[in-house]
Amino acid sequence: MLGEVGLDRAARVPFPSLSEDSSSCPNGETSFRRELSPFTIPFAHQLAVLEAQISLAVELCRHVSLHSVKAPQPTRELLDRMSATHGARWLDISVDLHSCGLSPQVWLAIEVSSRLYRT
């Protein structure tokens, strides 16, 4: 399965920062905690990477765990494009769509052309 891929309009690039408390590490080393920077990942880049990942999943006949955060219309367009691009092979895989905000109407429209599972 191809897991934890998707689109996220709320995504920000993380960067490590030193923790003030090194007592939490048993060996006395300084621990790092993850903080989010103000920088975002361009949406066009996310789409390009995701399309390549899904195309590989179709080629290898692997199911996909896909998240869609604040991107209902681009997600619908992506799934329609993948269906048109891959034809019958698209139906050989299942897509588990989670963390999405698709309306019931949009969900029904794409459910017809794709084997999607909403969690």
C-alpha positions, 0 to 999 in steps of 0.5 A: 500500500502507498500510505500517507500521501495527499494534498494539504493546503494547511501544510507548513514546513517543519524545522527542528529546534533545540529543547530547553529540557535535556533531562527527557533524554536518558543519555543526557543528549539534548532532545529536539522538538518539531516546530512548524515554520511559516513556510508552505509547500507550493500546491502545484508541487504537492500535486505533481509529486502526488500524481507521480506517486499515484501513477506508480501505485497504479503501475505496481497495483498497490492501494493508496491511503490518501489524505485531502486537507482543505482541498476538496475540488483539487482532490476531485479533479486529481481523482478524475484525471487519474481515472482518465489517465489510467483507465481500467487499471485505475479500477484495479486499486482502492483509494482510502480517502481520509481527512477530507472535507468533501461534501456528500454531493462531491463524494457521490460524483467521484465514487461512481468513477473510482473505488474510494473508501472514506474513513 
